[in-house]
Amino acid sequence: MVLSTWGIIMLALLGIFFSTHSAVLIEDVPLTDEDFDPKNPPQVIYELYNKVGYNCFIAAAVYVLFGFFSCCQMRLNKKKEYLVH
């Protein structure tokens, strides 16, 4: 659960920073040499930033699902401790 919580926080923040087109994260955007062509508008690069940001949000949602699953498993195992056979 701790790893799921950290994954949710980290990926949500990365998704926000990619969606705001943070210049620090330019190395993590899958750019080609054609994207830096002066004829191409910066919208192409911004679309790639948004795509990576959406992927981060999707990964954070997966972490939410796994965190929920692990929480349910912990509760089920805790109930089994108190059962007498």
C-alpha positions as CSV (number, residue, x, y, z in Angstrom):
1,M,0.0,0.0,0.0
2,V,2.9,2.3,0.7
3,L,4.3,1.8,-2.8
4,S,0.8,2.4,-4.3
5,T,0.4,5.6,-2.4
6,W,3.8,6.8,-3.5
7,G,3.2,5.8,-7.1
8,I,-0.1,7.7,-7.1
9,I,1.4,10.9,-5.7
10,M,4.5,10.8,-8.0
11,L,2.6,9.9,-11.2
12,A,-0.1,12.5,-10.5
13,L,2.5,15.2,-10.0
14,L,4.4,14.1,-13.2
15,G,1.1,14.2,-15.1
16,I,0.4,17.7,-13.9
17,F,3.9,18.9,-14.8
18,F,3.8,17.3,-18.3
19,S,0.4,18.8,-18.9
20,T,1.7,22.2,-18.1
21,H,4.6,21.6,-20.5
22,S,7.4,21.9,-18.0
23,A,10.7,22.6,-19.7
24,V,12.7,20.5,-17.2
25,L,11.0,17.3,-18.5
26,I,11.9,17.8,-22.1
27,E,14.3,14.9,-22.0
28,D,11.4,12.5,-21.1
29,V,9.3,13.5,-24.1
30,P,9.7,11.1,-27.1
31,L,10.9,13.8,-29.6
32,T,12.5,13.2,-33.0
33,D,14.6,15.5,-35.1
34,E,11.6,16.4,-37.2
35,D,9.8,17.8,-34.2
36,F,12.5,20.5,-33.8
37,D,12.2,21.7,-37.5
38,P,11.6,25.4,-37.5
39,K,8.7,24.9,-39.9
40,N,6.8,22.8,-37.3
41,P,4.8,24.8,-34.8
42,P,5.5,24.2,-31.1
43,Q,2.0,22.6,-30.9
44,V,3.5,19.3,-32.1
45,I,5.8,19.3,-29.0
46,Y,2.9,20.4,-26.8
47,E,0.8,17.5,-28.0
48,L,3.6,15.1,-27.1
49,Y,3.8,16.6,-23.7
50,N,0.1,16.1,-23.2
51,K,0.3,12.5,-24.4
52,V,2.9,11.7,-21.9
53,G,0.9,13.5,-19.2
54,Y,-2.2,11.4,-20.0
55,N,-0.1,8.3,-19.8
56,C,1.1,9.3,-16.3
57,F,-2.5,9.9,-15.2
58,I,-3.5,6.5,-16.5
59,A,-0.6,4.8,-14.7
60,A,-1.7,6.7,-11.5
61,A,-5.2,5.3,-11.9
62,V,-3.8,1.8,-12.2
63,Y,-1.9,2.4,-9.0
64,V,-5.2,3.4,-7.4
65,L,-6.8,0.1,-8.4
66,F,-3.9,-1.9,-7.1
67,G,-3.9,0.1,-3.8
68,F,-7.6,-0.6,-3.5
69,F,-7.0,-4.3,-4.2
70,S,-4.2,-4.6,-1.7
71,C,-6.3,-2.8,1.0
72,C,-9.1,-5.3,0.4
73,Q,-6.7,-8.2,0.6
74,M,-5.3,-6.9,3.9
75,R,-8.8,-6.7,5.4
76,L,-9.7,-10.2,4.2
77,N,-6.5,-11.6,5.8
78,K,-7.1,-9.8,9.0
79,K,-10.6,-11.3,9.2
80,K,-9.2,-14.8,8.7
81,E,-6.9,-14.3,11.7
82,Y,-9.8,-14.0,14.1
83,L,-11.7,-17.0,12.7
84,V,-11.5,-20.2,14.8
85,H,-11.3,-23.5,12.9
